[in-house]
Amino acid sequence: MPNYAEILAFLAENPPQLESECELHASLLELLARCLRNEQVATDDDFADFGEITGITVN
């Protein structure tokens, strides 16, 4: 099971700077919320909804 606190801490410590990063953060938060509501681990099918993510740099 994912460590949701760790994921949220990472997002908080790395605020989005670009429009694409804002969209990525929003998508990740939506996915986390969905997982918490369903109380199940995210699957590859959950990530398929977001399509291909390109051009993202994590510092």
C-alpha distance matrix in Angstrom:
0.0 3.8 6.6 8.7 11.7 11.9 12.0 14.5 16.4 16.8 18.2 20.4 21.7 22.5 24.4 25.5 29.1 29.9 29.8 27.4 25.0 25.3 24.5 21.4 20.2 21.0 19.2 15.9 16.4 17.2 14.1 11.9 14.3 14.1 10.3 10.9 14.0 12.7 9.7 8.0 6.0 8.9 11.2 14.2 16.3 14.9 16.0 19.3 20.5 21.0 23.2 23.9 23.3 26.1 28.0 25.3 25.8 23.3 25.2
3.8 0.0 3.8 5.8 8.8 8.5 8.2 11.0 12.9 13.1 14.4 16.8 18.0 18.7 20.6 21.8 25.4 26.3 26.4 24.1 21.5 21.9 21.4 18.2 16.8 18.0 16.4 12.9 13.5 14.9 12.1 9.7 12.6 13.2 9.8 10.4 14.0 13.5 10.9 9.6 7.1 8.6 11.3 13.8 16.1 14.2 14.6 18.2 19.2 19.1 21.4 21.8 20.8 23.4 24.9 22.0 22.3 19.7 21.6
6.6 3.8 0.0 3.8 5.5 5.4 6.5 8.9 10.1 11.0 12.8 14.5 15.6 17.0 19.0 20.8 24.4 25.9 26.3 24.4 21.4 21.6 21.7 18.7 16.6 18.1 17.3 13.6 13.5 15.7 13.5 10.5 13.1 14.6 11.7 11.2 15.0 15.3 12.6 12.3 10.4 11.9 14.9 17.2 19.4 17.1 17.3 21.0 21.7 21.2 23.6 23.9 22.3 24.7 25.7 22.5 22.3 19.3 20.6
8.7 5.8 3.8 0.0 3.8 5.4 5.1 6.1 8.5 9.8 10.6 12.2 14.1 15.4 16.8 18.5 22.3 23.7 23.8 22.2 19.2 18.9 19.0 16.4 13.9 15.0 14.6 11.0 10.2 12.5 11.0 7.5 9.9 12.0 9.7 8.8 12.6 13.7 11.5 11.9 10.6 11.5 14.9 17.2 18.9 16.0 16.3 20.0 20.1 19.4 22.3 22.9 21.2 23.8 24.8 21.5 21.6 18.7 20.2
11.7 8.8 5.5 3.8 0.0 3.8 5.5 5.1 6.0 8.6 9.9 10.4 12.0 14.2 15.7 18.1 21.7 23.7 24.3 23.1 19.8 19.4 20.2 17.8 14.8 16.2 16.6 13.1 11.9 14.8 14.0 10.5 12.3 15.1 13.2 11.7 15.3 16.9 14.6 15.5 14.4 15.2 18.7 20.8 22.5 19.6 19.5 23.3 23.3 22.2 25.1 25.4 23.3 25.5 25.9 22.4 22.0 18.7 19.5
11.9 8.5 5.4 5.4 3.8 0.0 3.8 5.5 5.1 6.2 8.7 9.8 10.4 12.3 14.6 17.0 20.3 22.4 23.4 21.9 18.5 18.8 19.7 16.9 14.3 16.5 16.7 13.0 12.8 15.9 14.7 11.7 14.4 16.8 14.8 14.2 17.9 19.0 16.8 16.9 14.9 15.4 18.3 19.9 22.2 19.6 18.9 22.7 23.1 21.6 24.1 23.9 21.6 23.4 23.6 20.1 19.2 15.8 16.5
12.0 8.2 6.5 5.1 5.5 3.8 0.0 3.8 5.4 5.1 6.4 8.7 9.9 10.7 12.6 14.3 17.9 19.5 20.1 18.5 15.2 15.5 16.1 13.2 10.8 12.9 12.9 9.2 9.4 12.6 11.4 8.9 11.9 14.3 12.7 12.7 16.2 17.4 15.8 15.6 13.5 13.1 16.0 17.3 19.3 16.5 15.6 19.3 19.5 17.9 20.5 20.4 18.1 20.1 20.5 17.1 16.8 13.8 15.1
14.5 11.0 8.9 6.1 5.1 5.5 3.8 0.0 3.8 5.4 5.1 6.1 8.6 9.9 10.9 13.1 16.7 18.6 19.2 18.2 14.8 14.3 15.4 13.2 10.0 11.7 12.7 9.4 8.3 11.8 11.8 9.0 11.1 14.1 13.3 12.6 15.8 17.7 16.5 17.0 15.6 15.2 18.4 19.8 21.4 18.1 17.4 21.1 20.6 19.0 21.9 22.0 19.6 21.6 21.8 18.2 18.0 15.0 16.0
16.4 12.9 10.1 8.5 6.0 5.1 5.4 3.8 0.0 3.8 5.5 5.0 6.0 8.5 10.4 13.3 16.6 19.1 20.3 19.6 15.9 15.8 17.6 15.3 12.2 14.5 15.8 12.6 11.8 15.5 15.4 12.7 14.8 17.9 16.9 16.0 19.3 21.2 19.6 20.1 18.5 18.3 21.4 22.6 24.5 21.4 20.4 24.1 23.9 21.9 24.5 24.2 21.4 22.9 22.5 18.8 17.8 14.4 14.5
16.8 13.1 11.0 9.8 8.6 6.2 5.1 5.4 3.8 0.0 3.8 5.4 5.1 6.1 8.8 11.2 14.4 16.6 18.2 17.0 13.3 14.0 15.7 13.0 10.5 13.5 14.5 11.3 11.7 15.3 15.0 13.0 15.7 18.4 17.4 17.4 20.7 22.2 20.8 20.7 18.5 17.7 20.3 20.9 23.1 20.3 18.6 22.1 22.2 19.9 22.1 21.4 18.4 19.5 19.0 15.3 14.1 10.7 11.0
18.2 14.4 12.8 10.6 9.9 8.7 6.4 5.1 5.5 3.8 0.0 3.8 5.5 5.2 6.2 8.3 11.8 13.9 15.0 14.1 10.5 10.5 12.4 10.2 7.1 10.0 11.6 9.0 8.9 12.7 13.1 11.6 13.9 16.7 16.5 16.6 19.4 21.3 20.5 20.6 18.7 17.4 20.0 20.5 22.1 19.0 17.4 20.7 20.3 17.8 20.2 19.8 16.8 18.1 17.7 14.0 13.5 10.7 11.7
20.4 16.8 14.5 12.2 10.4 9.8 8.7 6.1 5.0 5.4 3.8 0.0 3.8 5.5 5.8 9.1 12.3 15.0 16.3 16.3 12.6 12.1 14.6 13.1 9.7 12.1 14.4 12.1 11.1 14.9 15.9 13.9 15.5 18.8 18.8 18.1 20.9 23.2 22.3 22.9 21.4 20.5 23.4 24.1 25.6 22.3 20.9 24.3 23.5 21.1 23.7 23.4 20.2 21.4 20.5 16.9 16.0 13.1 13.1
21.7 18.0 15.6 14.1 12.0 10.4 9.9 8.6 6.0 5.1 5.5 3.8 0.0 3.8 6.1 9.6 12.0 15.2 17.3 17.1 13.3 13.7 16.5 14.7 11.8 14.8 16.8 14.5 14.2 18.0 18.6 16.8 18.8 21.9 21.5 21.1 24.1 26.1 25.0 25.3 23.3 22.4 25.0 25.4 27.4 24.4 22.6 25.9 25.6 22.9 25.1 24.2 20.8 21.3 20.1 16.3 14.6 11.4 10.4
22.5 18.7 17.0 15.4 14.2 12.3 10.7 9.9 8.5 6.1 5.2 5.5 3.8 0.0 3.8 6.4 8.8 11.7 13.9 13.6 9.8 10.8 13.6 11.8 9.6 13.0 14.9 13.0 13.5 17.1 17.7 16.6 18.9 21.6 21.5 21.7 24.5 26.4 25.7 25.5 23.3 21.8 24.1 24.0 25.8 23.0 20.7 23.7 23.5 20.4 22.3 21.2 17.6 17.9 16.4 12.7 11.1 8.2 7.9
24.4 20.6 19.0 16.8 15.7 14.6 12.6 10.9 10.4 8.8 6.2 5.8 6.1 3.8 0.0 3.8 6.4 9.5 11.4 11.9 8.3 8.2 11.6 10.8 8.3 11.2 13.8 12.7 12.7 16.0 17.4 16.7 18.3 21.2 21.7 21.8 24.2 26.4 26.1 26.3 24.4 22.7 25.0 24.9 26.3 23.2 21.1 23.8 23.0 19.9 22.0 21.2 17.7 18.1 16.6 13.2 12.4 10.4 10.5
25.5 21.8 20.8 18.5 18.1 17.0 14.3 13.1 13.3 11.2 8.3 9.1 9.6 6.4 3.8 0.0 3.8 5.9 7.7 8.2 4.9 5.2 8.7 8.5 7.1 9.8 12.2 12.0 12.6 15.4 16.9 17.0 18.7 21.1 22.0 22.7 24.7 26.7 26.9 26.8 24.8 22.6 24.5 23.9 25.0 22.1 19.6 22.0 21.0 17.6 19.4 18.6 15.0 15.2 13.6 10.7 10.6 9.8 10.8
29.1 25.4 24.4 22.3 21.7 20.3 17.9 16.7 16.6 14.4 11.8 12.3 12.0 8.8 6.4 3.8 0.0 3.8 7.0 8.5 6.4 7.2 10.6 11.0 10.5 12.9 15.2 15.5 16.3 18.8 20.3 20.7 22.3 24.6 25.7 26.4 28.4 30.3 30.6 30.4 28.4 26.0 27.7 26.7 27.8 25.1 22.4 24.4 23.4 19.8 21.2 19.9 16.3 15.7 13.4 11.0 10.6 10.7 11.1
29.9 26.3 25.9 23.7 23.7 22.4 19.5 18.6 19.1 16.6 13.9 15.0 15.2 11.7 9.5 5.9 3.8 0.0 3.8 5.4 5.2 6.3 8.8 9.9 10.6 12.4 14.3 15.4 16.6 18.5 20.0 21.1 22.6 24.4 25.8 27.0 28.6 30.3 31.0 30.5 28.5 25.7 27.0 25.7 26.4 24.0 21.1 22.6 21.5 17.8 18.8 17.5 14.1 13.3 11.1 9.6 10.3 11.6 12.9
29.8 26.4 26.3 23.8 24.3 23.4 20.1 19.2 20.3 18.2 15.0 16.3 17.3 13.9 11.4 7.7 7.0 3.8 0.0 3.8 5.4 5.1 6.4 8.7 10.0 10.7 12.4 14.4 15.5 16.6 18.5 20.1 21.2 22.7 24.5 25.8 27.1 28.7 29.9 29.5 27.7 24.7 25.9 24.6 24.8 22.3 19.7 20.8 19.2 15.6 16.8 16.2 13.2 13.0 11.7 10.8 12.6 14.1 16.0
27.4 24.1 24.4 22.2 23.1 21.9 18.5 18.2 19.6 17.0 14.1 16.3 17.1 13.6 11.9 8.2 8.5 5.4 3.8 0.0 3.8 5.4 5.1 6.2 8.7 9.9 10.5 12.3 14.3 15.3 16.5 18.3 19.9 21.0 22.5 24.3 25.7 26.9 28.0 27.2 25.1 22.0 22.8 21.2 21.6 19.4 16.4 17.5 16.3 12.6 13.4 12.5 9.4 9.4 8.6 7.7 10.3 12.1 14.7
25.0 21.5 21.4 19.2 19.8 18.5 15.2 14.8 15.9 13.3 10.5 12.6 13.3 9.8 8.3 4.9 6.4 5.2 5.4 3.8 0.0 3.8 5.3 4.9 6.1 8.5 9.7 10.4 12.2 14.1 15.1 16.3 18.2 19.8 20.9 22.3 24.1 25.6 26.2 25.5 23.4 20.6 21.9 20.7 21.6 19.0 16.2 18.0 17.1 13.5 14.9 13.9 10.4 10.7 9.7 7.2 8.8 9.4 11.9
25.3 21.9 21.6 18.9 19.4 18.8 15.5 14.3 15.8 14.0 10.5 12.1 13.7 10.8 8.2 5.2 7.2 6.3 5.1 5.4 3.8 0.0 3.8 5.4 5.2 6.1 8.6 9.9 10.6 12.3 14.2 15.3 16.4 18.3 20.0 21.0 22.4 24.3 25.2 25.0 23.4 20.8 22.4 21.7 22.1 19.1 16.9 18.7 17.1 13.8 15.9 15.8 12.8 13.7 13.2 11.0 12.6 12.7 14.8
24.5 21.4 21.7 19.0 20.2 19.7 16.1 15.4 17.6 15.7 12.4 14.6 16.5 13.6 11.6 8.7 10.6 8.8 6.4 5.1 5.3 3.8 0.0 3.8 5.5 5.1 6.1 8.6 9.9 10.5 12.2 14.2 15.3 16.4 18.3 19.9 21.0 22.5 23.8 23.3 21.8 18.7 20.1 19.1 19.0 16.2 14.0 15.4 13.5 10.3 12.5 12.9 10.4 12.1 12.6 11.0 13.6 14.1 16.9
21.4 18.2 18.7 16.4 17.8 16.9 13.2 13.2 15.3 13.0 10.2 13.1 14.7 11.8 10.8 8.5 11.0 9.9 8.7 6.2 4.9 5.4 3.8 0.0 3.8 5.4 5.0 6.1 8.6 9.8 10.5 12.2 14.2 15.2 16.4 18.3 19.9 21.0 21.9 21.0 19.1 16.1 17.4 16.3 16.9 14.2 11.6 13.6 12.5 9.2 11.3 11.2 8.4 10.4 11.2 9.0 11.3 11.5 14.6
20.2 16.8 16.6 13.9 14.8 14.3 10.8 10.0 12.2 10.5 7.1 9.7 11.8 9.6 8.3 7.1 10.5 10.6 10.0 8.7 6.1 5.2 5.5 3.8 0.0 3.8 5.4 5.1 6.1 8.6 9.8 10.5 12.2 14.2 15.3 16.4 18.2 19.9 20.4 20.2 18.5 16.0 18.1 17.8 18.5 15.3 13.4 16.0 14.8 11.9 14.6 14.8 12.0 13.9 14.2 11.4 12.8 11.9 14.3
21.0 18.0 18.1 15.0 16.2 16.5 12.9 11.7 14.5 13.5 10.0 12.1 14.8 13.0 11.2 9.8 12.9 12.4 10.7 9.9 8.5 6.1 5.1 5.4 3.8 0.0 3.8 5.5 5.1 6.1 8.6 9.9 10.5 12.3 14.2 15.3 16.4 18.3 19.5 19.5 18.4 15.9 18.0 18.0 17.9 14.5 13.2 15.5 13.4 11.1 14.3 15.4 13.3 15.7 16.5 14.2 16.2 15.6 18.1
19.2 16.4 17.3 14.6 16.6 16.7 12.9 12.7 15.8 14.5 11.6 14.4 16.8 14.9 13.8 12.2 15.2 14.3 12.4 10.5 9.7 8.6 6.1 5.0 5.4 3.8 0.0 3.8 5.4 5.1 6.2 8.6 9.8 10.5 12.3 14.2 15.3 16.5 17.8 17.3 15.9 13.0 14.7 14.4 14.2 10.9 9.5 11.8 9.8 7.6 11.0 12.5 11.0 14.0 15.6 13.7 16.1 15.7 18.8
15.9 12.9 13.6 11.0 13.1 13.0 9.2 9.4 12.6 11.3 9.0 12.1 14.5 13.0 12.7 12.0 15.5 15.4 14.4 12.3 10.4 9.9 8.6 6.1 5.1 5.5 3.8 0.0 3.8 5.4 5.0 6.1 8.6 9.8 10.5 12.2 14.1 15.3 15.8 15.2 13.5 11.0 13.2 13.4 14.1 10.7 9.3 12.5 11.5 9.6 12.8 13.7 11.9 14.8 16.2 13.7 15.4 14.2 17.1
16.4 13.5 13.5 10.2 11.9 12.8 9.4 8.3 11.8 11.7 8.9 11.1 14.2 13.5 12.7 12.6 16.3 16.6 15.5 14.3 12.2 10.6 9.9 8.6 6.1 5.1 5.4 3.8 0.0 3.8 5.4 5.0 6.1 8.5 9.8 10.4 12.1 14.1 14.7 15.1 14.2 12.3 15.2 16.1 16.4 12.7 12.3 15.4 13.8 12.4 15.9 17.2 15.4 18.3 19.4 16.7 18.2 16.7 19.0
17.2 14.9 15.7 12.5 14.8 15.9 12.6 11.8 15.5 15.3 12.7 14.9 18.0 17.1 16.0 15.4 18.8 18.5 16.6 15.3 14.1 12.3 10.5 9.8 8.6 6.1 5.1 5.4 3.8 0.0 3.8 5.5 5.1 6.1 8.6 9.9 10.5 12.2 13.8 14.0 13.7 11.5 14.1 15.0 14.4 10.6 11.0 13.6 11.4 10.8 14.6 16.6 15.6 18.9 20.5 18.4 20.4 19.4 22.1
14.1 12.1 13.5 11.0 14.0 14.7 11.4 11.8 15.4 15.0 13.1 15.9 18.6 17.7 17.4 16.9 20.3 20.0 18.5 16.5 15.1 14.2 12.2 10.5 9.8 8.6 6.2 5.0 5.4 3.8 0.0 3.8 5.4 5.1 6.2 8.6 9.9 10.5 11.7 11.1 10.2 7.8 10.4 11.6 11.3 7.6 8.1 11.3 9.9 9.8 13.3 15.3 14.6 18.1 20.2 18.0 20.0 18.9 21.9
11.9 9.7 10.5 7.5 10.5 11.7 8.9 9.0 12.7 13.0 11.6 13.9 16.8 16.6 16.7 17.0 20.7 21.1 20.1 18.3 16.3 15.3 14.2 12.2 10.5 9.9 8.6 6.1 5.0 5.5 3.8 0.0 3.8 5.4 5.1 6.1 8.5 9.8 10.0 10.1 9.4 8.2 11.7 13.6 14.0 10.4 11.1 14.6 13.6 13.4 16.8 18.3 17.2 20.4 22.1 19.5 20.8 19.1 21.5
14.3 12.6 13.1 9.9 12.3 14.4 11.9 11.1 14.8 15.7 13.9 15.5 18.8 18.9 18.3 18.7 22.3 22.6 21.2 19.9 18.2 16.4 15.3 14.2 12.2 10.5 9.8 8.6 6.1 5.1 5.4 3.8 0.0 3.8 5.4 5.1 6.1 8.5 9.5 10.8 11.3 10.6 13.9 16.1 15.7 12.0 13.4 16.4 14.7 14.9 18.6 20.6 19.7 23.0 24.7 22.2 23.8 22.1 24.5
14.1 13.2 14.6 12.0 15.1 16.8 14.3 14.1 17.9 18.4 16.7 18.8 21.9 21.6 21.2 21.1 24.6 24.4 22.7 21.0 19.8 18.3 16.4 15.2 14.2 12.3 10.5 9.8 8.5 6.1 5.1 5.4 3.8 0.0 3.8 5.5 5.1 6.1 8.3 8.8 9.7 8.7 11.6 13.8 12.8 9.3 11.6 14.1 12.5 13.6 17.1 19.6 19.4 23.0 25.2 23.1 25.0 23.8 26.5
10.3 9.8 11.7 9.7 13.2 14.8 12.7 13.3 16.9 17.4 16.5 18.8 21.5 21.5 21.7 22.0 25.7 25.8 24.5 22.5 20.9 20.0 18.3 16.4 15.3 14.2 12.3 10.5 9.8 8.6 6.2 5.1 5.4 3.8 0.0 3.8 5.5 5.1 5.6 5.5 6.2 6.2 9.6 12.5 12.3 9.3 11.6 14.5 13.9 14.9 18.1 20.2 20.0 23.5 25.7 23.4 25.0 23.3 25.9
10.9 10.4 11.2 8.8 11.7 14.2 12.7 12.6 16.0 17.4 16.6 18.1 21.1 21.7 21.8 22.7 26.4 27.0 25.8 24.3 22.3 21.0 19.9 18.3 16.4 15.3 14.2 12.2 10.4 9.9 8.6 6.1 5.1 5.5 3.8 0.0 3.8 5.4 4.8 7.0 8.5 9.6 13.1 16.2 16.1 13.0 15.1 18.2 17.3 18.1 21.5 23.4 22.9 26.2 28.1 25.5 26.8 24.8 27.0
14.0 14.0 15.0 12.6 15.3 17.9 16.2 15.8 19.3 20.7 19.4 20.9 24.1 24.5 24.2 24.7 28.4 28.6 27.1 25.7 24.1 22.4 21.0 19.9 18.2 16.4 15.3 14.1 12.1 10.5 9.9 8.5 6.1 5.1 5.5 3.8 0.0 3.8 5.5 8.2 10.7 11.4 14.5 17.5 16.6 13.6 16.3 18.8 17.3 18.7 22.2 24.6 24.4 27.9 30.0 27.7 29.3 27.6 30.0
12.7 13.5 15.3 13.7 16.9 19.0 17.4 17.7 21.2 22.2 21.3 23.2 26.1 26.4 26.4 26.7 30.3 30.3 28.7 26.9 25.6 24.3 22.5 21.0 19.9 18.3 16.5 15.3 14.1 12.2 10.5 9.8 8.5 6.1 5.1 5.4 3.8 0.0 3.8 5.4 8.5 9.6 12.1 15.4 14.4 12.0 15.2 17.4 16.5 18.4 21.5 24.0 24.3 27.9 30.4 28.3 30.0 28.4 31.0
9.7 10.9 12.6 11.5 14.6 16.8 15.8 16.5 19.6 20.8 20.5 22.3 25.0 25.7 26.1 26.9 30.6 31.0 29.9 28.0 26.2 25.2 23.8 21.9 20.4 19.5 17.8 15.8 14.7 13.8 11.7 10.0 9.5 8.3 5.6 4.8 5.5 3.8 0.0 3.8 7.0 9.4 12.3 15.9 15.8 13.6 16.3 19.1 18.7 20.2 23.2 25.3 25.2 28.7 30.9 28.5 29.9 27.9 30.2
8.0 9.6 12.3 11.9 15.5 16.9 15.6 17.0 20.1 20.7 20.6 22.9 25.3 25.5 26.3 26.8 30.4 30.5 29.5 27.2 25.5 25.0 23.3 21.0 20.2 19.5 17.3 15.2 15.1 14.0 11.1 10.1 10.8 8.8 5.5 7.0 8.2 5.4 3.8 0.0 3.8 6.5 8.9 12.6 12.8 11.1 13.9 16.5 16.8 18.4 21.1 22.9 23.2 26.7 29.2 27.0 28.4 26.7 29.2
6.0 7.1 10.4 10.6 14.4 14.9 13.5 15.6 18.5 18.5 18.7 21.4 23.3 23.3 24.4 24.8 28.4 28.5 27.7 25.1 23.4 23.4 21.8 19.1 18.5 18.4 15.9 13.5 14.2 13.7 10.2 9.4 11.3 9.7 6.2 8.5 10.7 8.5 7.0 3.8 0.0 3.8 6.4 10.0 11.1 9.6 11.7 14.6 15.5 16.7 19.0 20.4 20.6 23.9 26.3 24.1 25.4 23.7 26.3
8.9 8.6 11.9 11.5 15.2 15.4 13.1 15.2 18.3 17.7 17.4 20.5 22.4 21.8 22.7 22.6 26.0 25.7 24.7 22.0 20.6 20.8 18.7 16.1 16.0 15.9 13.0 11.0 12.3 11.5 7.8 8.2 10.6 8.7 6.2 9.6 11.4 9.6 9.4 6.5 3.8 0.0 3.8 6.9 8.0 6.1 7.9 10.9 11.8 12.9 15.2 16.7 17.0 20.4 23.0 21.1 22.8 21.5 24.4
11.2 11.3 14.9 14.9 18.7 18.3 16.0 18.4 21.4 20.3 20.0 23.4 25.0 24.1 25.0 24.5 27.7 27.0 25.9 22.8 21.9 22.4 20.1 17.4 18.1 18.0 14.7 13.2 15.2 14.1 10.4 11.7 13.9 11.6 9.6 13.1 14.5 12.1 12.3 8.9 6.4 3.8 0.0 3.8 5.2 5.3 7.0 9.0 11.0 12.5 14.0 15.4 16.4 19.8 22.8 21.4 23.3 22.5 25.7
14.2 13.8 17.2 17.2 20.8 19.9 17.3 19.8 22.6 20.9 20.5 24.1 25.4 24.0 24.9 23.9 26.7 25.7 24.6 21.2 20.7 21.7 19.1 16.3 17.8 18.0 14.4 13.4 16.1 15.0 11.6 13.6 16.1 13.8 12.5 16.2 17.5 15.4 15.9 12.6 10.0 6.9 3.8 0.0 3.8 5.4 5.3 6.4 9.3 10.6 11.2 12.3 13.8 17.0 20.2 19.3 21.5 21.2 24.6
16.3 16.1 19.4 18.9 22.5 22.2 19.3 21.4 24.5 23.1 22.1 25.6 27.4 25.8 26.3 25.0 27.8 26.4 24.8 21.6 21.6 22.1 19.0 16.9 18.5 17.9 14.2 14.1 16.4 14.4 11.3 14.0 15.7 12.8 12.3 16.1 16.6 14.4 15.8 12.8 11.1 8.0 5.2 3.8 0.0 3.8 5.4 5.0 7.1 9.7 10.5 12.6 14.7 18.2 21.6 21.0 23.6 23.6 27.1
14.9 14.2 17.1 16.0 19.6 19.6 16.5 18.1 21.4 20.3 19.0 22.3 24.4 23.0 23.2 22.1 25.1 24.0 22.3 19.4 19.0 19.1 16.2 14.2 15.3 14.5 10.9 10.7 12.7 10.6 7.6 10.4 12.0 9.3 9.3 13.0 13.6 12.0 13.6 11.1 9.6 6.1 5.3 5.4 3.8 0.0 3.8 5.5 6.0 8.0 10.2 12.6 13.8 17.5 20.6 19.5 22.1 21.7 25.2
16.0 14.6 17.3 16.3 19.5 18.9 15.6 17.4 20.4 18.6 17.4 20.9 22.6 20.7 21.1 19.6 22.4 21.1 19.7 16.4 16.2 16.9 14.0 11.6 13.4 13.2 9.5 9.3 12.3 11.0 8.1 11.1 13.4 11.6 11.6 15.1 16.3 15.2 16.3 13.9 11.7 7.9 7.0 5.3 5.4 3.8 0.0 3.8 5.3 5.7 7.4 9.1 10.1 13.8 16.9 15.9 18.6 18.5 22.1
19.3 18.2 21.0 20.0 23.3 22.7 19.3 21.1 24.1 22.1 20.7 24.3 25.9 23.7 23.8 22.0 24.4 22.6 20.8 17.5 18.0 18.7 15.4 13.6 16.0 15.5 11.8 12.5 15.4 13.6 11.3 14.6 16.4 14.1 14.5 18.2 18.8 17.4 19.1 16.5 14.6 10.9 9.0 6.4 5.0 5.5 3.8 0.0 3.8 5.4 5.5 8.0 10.3 13.8 17.4 17.2 20.3 20.9 24.6
20.5 19.2 21.7 20.1 23.3 23.1 19.5 20.6 23.9 22.2 20.3 23.5 25.6 23.5 23.0 21.0 23.4 21.5 19.2 16.3 17.1 17.1 13.5 12.5 14.8 13.4 9.8 11.5 13.8 11.4 9.9 13.6 14.7 12.5 13.9 17.3 17.3 16.5 18.7 16.8 15.5 11.8 11.0 9.3 7.1 6.0 5.3 3.8 0.0 3.8 5.7 9.2 11.0 14.7 18.0 17.8 21.0 21.6 25.3
21.0 19.1 21.2 19.4 22.2 21.6 17.9 19.0 21.9 19.9 17.8 21.1 22.9 20.4 19.9 17.6 19.8 17.8 15.6 12.6 13.5 13.8 10.3 9.2 11.9 11.1 7.6 9.6 12.4 10.8 9.8 13.4 14.9 13.6 14.9 18.1 18.7 18.4 20.2 18.4 16.7 12.9 12.5 10.6 9.7 8.0 5.7 5.4 3.8 0.0 3.8 6.6 7.6 11.3 14.4 14.1 17.4 18.3 21.9
23.2 21.4 23.6 22.3 25.1 24.1 20.5 21.9 24.5 22.1 20.2 23.7 25.1 22.3 22.0 19.4 21.2 18.8 16.8 13.4 14.9 15.9 12.5 11.3 14.6 14.3 11.0 12.8 15.9 14.6 13.3 16.8 18.6 17.1 18.1 21.5 22.2 21.5 23.2 21.1 19.0 15.2 14.0 11.2 10.5 10.2 7.4 5.5 5.7 3.8 0.0 3.8 6.4 9.7 13.2 13.8 17.4 18.8 22.5
23.9 21.8 23.9 22.9 25.4 23.9 20.4 22.0 24.2 21.4 19.8 23.4 24.2 21.2 21.2 18.6 19.9 17.5 16.2 12.5 13.9 15.8 12.9 11.2 14.8 15.4 12.5 13.7 17.2 16.6 15.3 18.3 20.6 19.6 20.2 23.4 24.6 24.0 25.3 22.9 20.4 16.7 15.4 12.3 12.6 12.6 9.1 8.0 9.2 6.6 3.8 0.0 3.8 6.4 10.1 11.2 14.6 16.4 20.2
23.3 20.8 22.3 21.2 23.3 21.6 18.1 19.6 21.4 18.4 16.8 20.2 20.8 17.6 17.7 15.0 16.3 14.1 13.2 9.4 10.4 12.8 10.4 8.4 12.0 13.3 11.0 11.9 15.4 15.6 14.6 17.2 19.7 19.4 20.0 22.9 24.4 24.3 25.2 23.2 20.6 17.0 16.4 13.8 14.7 13.8 10.1 10.3 11.0 7.6 6.4 3.8 0.0 3.8 7.1 7.5 11.0 12.8 16.6
26.1 23.4 24.7 23.8 25.5 23.4 20.1 21.6 22.9 19.5 18.1 21.4 21.3 17.9 18.1 15.2 15.7 13.3 13.0 9.4 10.7 13.7 12.1 10.4 13.9 15.7 14.0 14.8 18.3 18.9 18.1 20.4 23.0 23.0 23.5 26.2 27.9 27.9 28.7 26.7 23.9 20.4 19.8 17.0 18.2 17.5 13.8 13.8 14.7 11.3 9.7 6.4 3.8 0.0 3.8 5.7 9.2 11.9 15.4
28.0 24.9 25.7 24.8 25.9 23.6 20.5 21.8 22.5 19.0 17.7 20.5 20.1 16.4 16.6 13.6 13.4 11.1 11.7 8.6 9.7 13.2 12.6 11.2 14.2 16.5 15.6 16.2 19.4 20.5 20.2 22.1 24.7 25.2 25.7 28.1 30.0 30.4 30.9 29.2 26.3 23.0 22.8 20.2 21.6 20.6 16.9 17.4 18.0 14.4 13.2 10.1 7.1 3.8 0.0 3.8 6.6 10.1 13.1
25.3 22.0 22.5 21.5 22.4 20.1 17.1 18.2 18.8 15.3 14.0 16.9 16.3 12.7 13.2 10.7 11.0 9.6 10.8 7.7 7.2 11.0 11.0 9.0 11.4 14.2 13.7 13.7 16.7 18.4 18.0 19.5 22.2 23.1 23.4 25.5 27.7 28.3 28.5 27.0 24.1 21.1 21.4 19.3 21.0 19.5 15.9 17.2 17.8 14.1 13.8 11.2 7.5 5.7 3.8 0.0 3.8 6.6 9.9
25.8 22.3 22.3 21.6 22.0 19.2 16.8 18.0 17.8 14.1 13.5 16.0 14.6 11.1 12.4 10.6 10.6 10.3 12.6 10.3 8.8 12.6 13.6 11.3 12.8 16.2 16.1 15.4 18.2 20.4 20.0 20.8 23.8 25.0 25.0 26.8 29.3 30.0 29.9 28.4 25.4 22.8 23.3 21.5 23.6 22.1 18.6 20.3 21.0 17.4 17.4 14.6 11.0 9.2 6.6 3.8 0.0 3.8 6.4
23.3 19.7 19.3 18.7 18.7 15.8 13.8 15.0 14.4 10.7 10.7 13.1 11.4 8.2 10.4 9.8 10.7 11.6 14.1 12.1 9.4 12.7 14.1 11.5 11.9 15.6 15.7 14.2 16.7 19.4 18.9 19.1 22.1 23.8 23.3 24.8 27.6 28.4 27.9 26.7 23.7 21.5 22.5 21.2 23.6 21.7 18.5 20.9 21.6 18.3 18.8 16.4 12.8 11.9 10.1 6.6 3.8 0.0 3.8
25.2 21.6 20.6 20.2 19.5 16.5 15.1 16.0 14.5 11.0 11.7 13.1 10.4 7.9 10.5 10.8 11.1 12.9 16.0 14.7 11.9 14.8 16.9 14.6 14.3 18.1 18.8 17.1 19.0 22.1 21.9 21.5 24.5 26.5 25.9 27.0 30.0 31.0 30.2 29.2 26.3 24.4 25.7 24.6 27.1 25.2 22.1 24.6 25.3 21.9 22.5 20.2 16.6 15.4 13.1 9.9 6.4 3.8 0.0
